[in-house]
Amino acid sequence: MTKVYNFSAGPSMLPSLVLKQIQQELIEYGNSKASVMEISHRGADFLEAAYKSEKDLRDLLSIPDNYKVLFLQGGASAQFSMIPINLLRGKSKAIYANTGHWSVKAIAEAKRYCEVNICTDSSENNFTDIQDFENWNIDPDAAYLHYTPNETIAGLEFDYIPDVDMPLVADMSSTILSREIDVSKYGVIYAGAQKNIGPSGLTIVIVREDLIGKVVSGQPKLFDYSTQSNNESMFNTPATFPWYAAGRVFEWLKDLGGLSAIQKINHTKAQTLYKAIDNSNFYSNPVSIKYRSWMNVPFLLADDSLNSLFLERSKEAGLLALKGHRSVGGMRASIYNAMPQEGVDALVSFMNDFEKDFG
Ligand SMILES: *Cc1c(COP(=O)(O)O)cnc(C)c1O
């Protein structure tokens, strides 16, 4: 069998070492004599895995002690509601940066709870560029500022952190753990697991303690961060299997050398792919160079009618899930932490051959 590399945007590739470890442990987990999927979330075996995964995540991101880490369900999309519910704290407006598809979704949900001020809008350039921060329109009376550091669909990633005197909220679903970040700059960081953390079904929320406990009234109890925080994310049954699997991914990342190490690897991967695109007259990427994503790399073929042949041939070559999002067209290679440099090299070599044959 040819070696297969999976470029899916999410759920996406997991490190092969982690998959093998999970396979080994699947039938009998530790001393439990049962599968990790079959044991109580309140039993000693699962609790140990849960605590260890939180500790490893805290180590990886250097999460300060005054932040809680929650392991929730509902995806990043549930956070689109939980953010206004928990962070409005008596105020009636919030600020959102509109830099892509996921920003648009977060904004639509926030509008159900409050007035939304758009501080910057990349829809004017079809989500291929980001305005300098000094040109943003910041209303000081707003409760918080929400932005999406990496827009997964257009492949648009911030190279700066907005600097505001109010809680900063970030949807890091497709960039968390890809590079070092300073958690203390944020009020809330949240991420669905299925891009860079583990299997789908788990959502991680990192929230500063002083922002917990003042919710909009009449909302579901489960959507109150204090319910989750006071019960160690076990008010009801958590997503035990993805939580355990995420723990294995965190261990893998620590063994690799942590975020400074993976940051170098990710930077090289992205440079390799963008260089191949820029050096060709056949492939193109429309995103402003400064804001090109390290994780999601969309590219167009000079001739659209070759798209289906490209997808067919790339799949035969063991390069999976390269079809671009319908709103952008062309191709998209998602190269999250689990994608090794060899996978990117294999893609580049396939792209060069395809261009020679058909370009
Ligand atoms: C995938 C993604 C989402 C949606 O996540 P769900 O877990 O499906 O709700 C939201 N934001 C970003 C940036 C994403 O990449």
The ligand as an ORCA input file, in Angstrom:
! r2SCAN-3c Opt
* xyz 0 1
  C     -14.301     23.825     12.297
  C     -14.449     25.183     12.884
  C     -15.596     25.557     13.600
  C     -16.796     24.664     13.762
  O     -16.559     23.704     14.705
  P     -17.704     22.705     15.208
  O     -16.924     21.919     16.215
  O     -18.148     21.913     14.028
  O     -18.792     23.499     15.795
  C     -15.625     26.825     14.154
  N     -14.594     27.679     14.015
  C     -13.477     27.344     13.325
  C     -12.375     28.350     13.201
  C     -13.374     26.095     12.739
  O     -12.269     25.767     12.055
*
